[in-house]
């Protein structure tokens, strides 16, 4: 007896089992996969977790534009009845926020550019399987993923290079991420060699091949890494804690910490803002909002890339 | 034995006895070879010069920013002063390590770090596996995609933002959590001021931030499973639970184990940013972990050698744990990570 099965609509979770006997159809059975009850529970669990992931952000945005009395009446609410933008005016006119924004934007743009430049130029030669010394260099790079000198030797190095209190201290020490380099290397090695060979016959050298063939073909990967590096620069504050001690050179995230967690928010009041109208709470929420809004704006592009599974392809390779 | 002395004609010595000559020929042949080889190598590098040129910044970066600091760990064995530099600072041998092992602060920090990372392995490591399995059961494509997009979002938000949100949400005066407690007739609790809540906050906030993103690798592994395995198991009468336990989990075991090994290798680290942002003077007793401790004693108190010793200790233990767990995994027939 031969059995064959056909998947039906996955949504209704049935499969059709067809049984043959000596080539003659004898039975068609429908088998149900999983019960509806359990399904509903799973849908609700995932939905609730997703809500929990989204709610805090919406909550911050809404309470940053809600007058404080309204907020106290219904702290859980995310739909503001009255909208005031005063908190944003005072936050955006605060010098520390302005300088923080400048530093962060500068580091994000320049840092991402340097990351990508080094990533592409290093990944391309390493993707050549026949390049002599490639394995040694790869081993030399991978080792740094598992062992590092630690905080003080790094600090001493940055200090000796005279980079303390400079934005370069936020950019150079992490200029190449070994993990991304390996991913980029495997992505480039998936590009068929035949494309390069025709260019070689035309007399192109490796730099031209890189610029005219490899880079155009790996734009999706480069865009993904660009977004990841940019978000990384925007979010990180560890290097700033270690290497920068002048408040005026702090990036936005460190300013955020100073204002919201160390309660320097009261300094905002000293520049002519009436803290009884715009309360410290509303200002804190507006400060947080100012720090996440740019991420929220790039997120739709970001998620398009990794939902396509581009990165996954690279990881598997 | 005689075959050992059979040498090609062109290499035969032109003078001297057979036995004595062999050494000479071997010697001559090997210098010729190295000469030829180095000629070949120079030609090879010349031919591929652009590729090697492209690699120079990369190699320079790794030497300067990774290998020079590795050399810098000898600070741990010296009485290091910035004014003297590494070379001129006097050697003190293992004094820093002896001091470290006898220091009560160190014992506390060690315990805090291990407790937190154990909690991470117990709760934060399995969470993405569970979520990935549930997501895989969801057949409605649009619903699944929307949920995925949302749960990945917190991964892209800075700990500075998340810490600020947590501290405000938990605030006894205006926090939403205490509002709920109050409306249920409970006393408001100053969560951040009580050290017994610290570990829960760390674990939960980490679950909230990273579980969604963590599913990506598992979902990729699940999508690689041959769908016919599932279909065959259904025809054989497997229900949902059977399918998960007998088909899905065994198929993604390699991924789970590889990630577990990496997690064990990270036992000594808890991530500076999360702990630093949630740390305050009230919870310092339980919140001081290796990263914040080296920062405090090294950069804030200026005990550079001691801080380097602590750093060297943690990264060596981390490396050893990684190697051991990988060995164990291979011993049980798994692939491991290298």
Contacts between the chains, C-beta under 8 A, distances in Angstrom:
chain1	res1	chain2	res2	distance
A	3	B	235	6.7
A	5	B	231	5.9
A	5	B	234	8.0
A	5	B	235	5.6
A	7	B	231	6.8
A	10	B	139	4.6
A	11	B	139	5.2
A	11	B	140	6.3
A	13	B	139	6.8
A	15	B	231	6.5
A	15	B	234	6.0
A	15	B	235	7.5
A	17	B	235	5.9
A	31	B	234	6.1
A	31	B	235	7.0
A	33	B	234	5.7
A	33	B	240	7.3
A	34	B	137	7.3
A	34	B	239	7.0
A	34	B	240	4.2
A	35	B	240	7.8
A	38	B	240	6.4
A	39	B	137	7.3
A	42	B	134	5.2
A	42	B	137	5.2
A	42	B	138	6.5
A	43	B	138	6.4
A	43	B	140	7.7
A	43	B	143	7.0
A	45	B	134	6.1
A	46	B	131	7.6
A	46	B	134	5.7
A	46	B	135	6.3
A	46	B	138	6.2
A	46	B	144	8.0
A	46	B	147	5.0
A	47	B	143	7.9
A	47	B	147	6.6
A	49	B	131	7.0
A	49	B	147	7.7
A	49	B	151	6.2
A	49	B	211	7.7
A	49	B	212	7.8
A	50	B	146	7.4
A	50	B	147	4.4
A	50	B	150	4.2
A	50	B	151	5.4
A	51	B	150	8.0
A	52	B	208	6.9
A	53	B	150	5.3
A	53	B	151	5.1
A	53	B	153	6.0
A	53	B	154	5.4
A	53	B	208	6.9
A	53	B	212	6.3
A	54	B	150	5.1
A	54	B	153	7.0
A	56	B	165	5.4
A	56	B	169	7.2
A	57	B	153	7.5
A	57	B	157	7.9
A	59	B	176	7.3
A	60	B	165	6.3
A	71	B	174	7.6
A	72	B	174	7.6
A	75	B	174	7.4
A	75	B	176	4.9
A	75	B	179	4.4
A	76	B	176	6.2
A	76	B	179	7.1
A	76	B	180	7.5
A	118	B	57	6.1
A	118	B	58	6.4
A	118	B	61	6.8
A	121	B	54	4.6
A	121	B	57	6.8
A	121	B	58	7.3
A	122	B	54	7.0
A	122	B	55	6.4
A	122	B	57	7.3
A	122	B	58	3.6
A	124	B	51	7.6
A	124	B	54	6.3
A	125	B	51	4.0
A	125	B	52	7.2
A	125	B	54	5.0
A	125	B	55	5.0
A	126	B	55	7.4
A	128	B	51	6.4
A	131	B	48	6.5
A	131	B	51	6.0
A	132	B	41	7.6
A	132	B	44	6.2
A	132	B	48	7.8
A	137	B	55	6.7
A	137	B	58	7.9
A	137	B	59	6.7
A	140	B	59	7.8
A	140	B	62	6.5
A	141	B	58	7.8
A	141	B	62	6.0
A	144	B	62	6.1
A	144	B	66	4.2
A	144	B	67	7.7
A	146	B	265	7.5
A	146	B	318	7.9
A	146	B	319	5.8
A	146	B	322	6.4
A	147	B	70	7.0
A	147	B	315	5.8
A	147	B	319	5.5
A	148	B	66	6.7
A	148	B	69	6.7
A	148	B	70	7.1
A	148	B	315	6.1
A	149	B	66	7.5
A	149	B	68	7.8
A	149	B	69	2.9
A	149	B	70	4.7
A	149	B	71	7.6
A	149	B	72	5.0
A	149	B	73	5.4
A	149	B	311	7.6
A	150	B	69	7.2
A	150	B	73	6.7
A	150	B	294	6.9
A	150	B	307	8.0
A	150	B	308	6.1
A	150	B	311	2.8
A	150	B	312	6.2
A	150	B	314	7.7
A	150	B	315	6.0
A	151	B	291	7.8
A	151	B	294	4.9
A	151	B	295	6.4
A	151	B	298	5.9
A	151	B	299	7.4
A	151	B	307	6.5
A	151	B	308	7.9
A	151	B	311	5.6
A	152	B	72	7.4
A	152	B	75	6.1
A	152	B	294	7.2
A	152	B	298	4.9
A	152	B	299	7.9
A	152	B	304	5.1
A	152	B	307	5.0
A	152	B	308	4.3
A	152	B	311	6.4
A	153	B	68	7.7
A	153	B	69	3.9
A	153	B	70	7.4
A	153	B	71	7.7
A	153	B	72	2.7
A	153	B	73	5.9
A	153	B	75	6.2
A	153	B	308	6.4
A	153	B	311	7.8
A	154	B	65	7.9
A	154	B	69	4.9
A	154	B	72	7.7
A	155	B	298	7.3
A	155	B	299	6.5
A	156	B	69	7.9
A	156	B	72	5.9
A	156	B	75	7.2
A	156	B	82	7.5
A	156	B	86	7.4
A	156	B	304	7.5
A	157	B	64	7.5
A	157	B	65	7.2
A	157	B	68	5.6
A	157	B	69	5.5
A	157	B	72	6.6
A	159	B	82	7.3
A	172	B	65	7.0
A	173	B	65	5.3
A	175	B	61	5.6
A	175	B	65	7.3
A	176	B	58	6.4
A	176	B	61	5.4
A	176	B	62	7.3
A	181	B	58	7.8
A	205	B	50	5.5
A	206	B	48	7.6
A	206	B	50	4.0
A	206	B	51	5.4
A	206	B	54	7.4
A	207	B	50	5.2
A	207	B	54	7.7
A	210	B	54	7.5
A	231	B	156	5.2
A	234	B	158	7.3
A	235	B	156	7.4
A	235	B	157	7.0
A	235	B	158	3.5
A	235	B	159	7.6
A	235	B	160	7.5
A	235	B	161	7.9
A	236	B	158	7.3
A	236	B	273	7.5
A	237	B	158	7.0
A	237	B	159	7.9
A	237	B	160	5.5
A	237	B	273	6.6
A	238	B	272	5.2
A	238	B	273	5.5
A	238	B	276	7.8
A	241	B	272	7.9
A	241	B	276	6.9
A	241	B	295	7.5
A	242	B	295	7.2
A	242	B	299	6.6
A	253	B	158	5.1
A	253	B	160	3.9
A	253	B	161	7.4
A	254	B	160	7.2
A	256	B	160	5.0
A	256	B	161	6.7
A	256	B	164	6.0
A	257	B	160	5.1
A	257	B	163	7.3
A	257	B	164	7.1
A	257	B	277	6.4
A	260	B	164	4.0
A	260	B	167	7.2
A	260	B	168	7.1
A	261	B	163	6.5
A	261	B	164	6.0
A	261	B	167	5.9
A	261	B	277	6.8
A	281	B	168	7.3
A	281	B	174	5.0
A	284	B	164	7.0
A	284	B	168	6.0
A	285	B	168	7.3
A	287	B	164	7.7
A	288	B	161	5.7
A	288	B	164	5.2
A	288	B	165	6.3
A	288	B	168	7.9
A	291	B	158	7.1
A	291	B	160	7.3
A	291	B	161	5.4
A	292	B	157	6.2
A	292	B	161	5.5
A	295	B	156	5.7
A	295	B	157	6.3
A	299	B	153	6.4
A	299	B	156	6.4
A	302	B	156	6.8
A	303	B	149	5.1
A	303	B	152	6.4
A	306	B	152	7.4
A	306	B	216	7.1
A	307	B	145	7.0
A	307	B	148	7.1
A	307	B	149	6.9
A	309	B	220	7.2
A	311	B	216	7.8
A	312	B	216	6.9
A	312	B	217	7.9
A	312	B	220	4.4
A	315	B	217	7.2
A	315	B	220	7.1
A	316	B	220	6.9
